[in-house]
Amino acid sequence: MSKIPSTPATRLLRAGKIEFSEHLYRYEDKGGTKISARELGVDEHAVIKTLVMEDDLGQPMIVLMHGDLEVSTKSLSRVIGCKSVNPCKPAVADKHSGYQVGGTSPFGTRKTMPVYMEQTILELPKIYINGGSRGFLVGIDPREIQELLSPILVQVYKKTGLE
């Protein structure tokens, strides 16, 4: 295994004196949270996806969602009052976040974007979220995300494979 990376995300967490644990795992392209949960031996529901999406006007946003659930883009667009919301193309997401897709963290992004967080994430005692590099998650109390990012809490999940 490689050494723990120093990323804009970990530097921001350290500067904010936020407690977090560091977890390396063997990254698999397109493996997603199923692989990271398996490698870390944790419930996939506690592994949080950082998704870079955009509205119909091309305005980017970050959506934080449980690994075992998907974002209902229809529900999200209704909640935020726009016509539609779609995932950004990987190159566009990379440009907005400053991270490579598969290693996107909500912390220390290149561009400041609104953050929408599935409200049930706050019910978990600890979550695992990308630390800014592929194959690297940080374990953190989800309430720290509220302090650091002031996310807008939403209820826009759908079970995987359903709309």
N, C-alpha and C positions, 0 to 999 in steps of 0.2 A: 504494500500500500504506500502511496505517496505521503508526503508530509502535509500537515494542516495548512491550507492556503490563507494568506492575508488578503482580504478583499475589501472593497468599499463597505460592504455590509458588516463585516466583522470589525472594521475600524470604527464605524458609526456606533455599533453596539458597545464596543469598549469605551469610546469617548462618552457615551451616555451612561456608563457604569451599569449596564444591563447584564444581569446574570444569564449565561447561556452555556450549553455544552456543545462540543464539536464532534461530528460524526462523519467519518469517511466511509464510503461504500464503493463497490465496483459498479461504475456507471454502465448502463446498457442503452444504446441509442434506441429511442422510442419505447423504452421500458417503463417510463413513468413511475408513479408512486407505488405501483404494485411491486416493482423491483426494489425500490429503496426501502419500503416497509419490510419486505422479506429479508433483505440484507441486514437491516438494523434489528429485526425481530420485534417490530412494533405493529400495532393495528394500523391498517391503511387509512382509517378514518382520522387518525391523529397526524398523518402526514399531509401537510397543506400545500396545495398547488398555488403558485404565483403565476397568474395568467395576464398577459398584456393584451388588452382588447381596445377597440375603438368604436366610437359611435358613428352615425351616418354622416357626420360632418368631418370625420377623420380625427376627432379629438381622442387621444389615448387615455386609458385608465388601467388601473391594476385591479384585478379581482382575486380575492383569496378564497379558496374553496377546499373542502375536505377531499382527500385523494380518491375516496371511493364514490364520490358524487360528481355530477356535472353541473355546469351553469346553464340555467334556462335563459337563453339570450332574450327570449320574448318577455319573460318576467323582469329581467334586468332593465330592458329598454322601457318598459312601463314604469318601473320604479324611478328611473332617472329622468323620465320625460323626454325620450327621443324616439325617432322612428325605428331604429335598429341598432344592435350592438353585435359585433363580430370579432373573432380572434384576429389579431394582426398577423400579417405574413411574418415568418421568422426574421427576415432581414429588417423589417420595419420595427418589430418588437425589440430586436437587438439594439437598433439605433436609439429608440426611446429610453430603454432601460440601462444601456451600457453593459449589459450582460449578454451572454450567449444563451439562446433558448436551450432549456435543459439544465441551465444553471442560473436562472433568473431569480433574484432575491427582491423582496419589496423594500429592503433597506439599502440606502445609498445609491439610488438610481440616478442616472445621468440627468434625466428630466424629471421635474416634480410633476406628479400625476395624482389625480384623486384616487383614493384607495377604497374599494368596496369589499367588505368582509362578511362572509356568511355568518350570521349572528350566533349560530350554534357552536362555532369555533370557541367562543368564550366559555362554553360549558366544560371544556376539557382542562385537566390540570396542567398538561404539558403538551406542546405541539412540536412537530419537526418540520422545519421550513428551510427552503434553500438558503445556503450561506453565501451564494455568489459565485459558485463554481460547480461544474458538473461533477457529481459524485461526492458532494459535500452538503450536509444538512446541519442546521443548528437546532438544538432543543431549547425551547424557551416557554415561559409562562405566557399564554395568549394575551393576558391583560397588559403585558409589556408593549404589545403591538398597539393597543389603544393609546398608551402614553406617548409612544414614539411617532406613530403615523396618523393618529386621529382618524381612523377609517370610518366610513359611513356603513353602519350595520344594515344588512339586507337579508331577506329570506328569498333566495332565488335558486335554490338547489333543485335538481331533479336526479332521480336514481339513474345510474349509468344505462345508456341505451334507450331512454324514454324521453319524450318531449311533453 
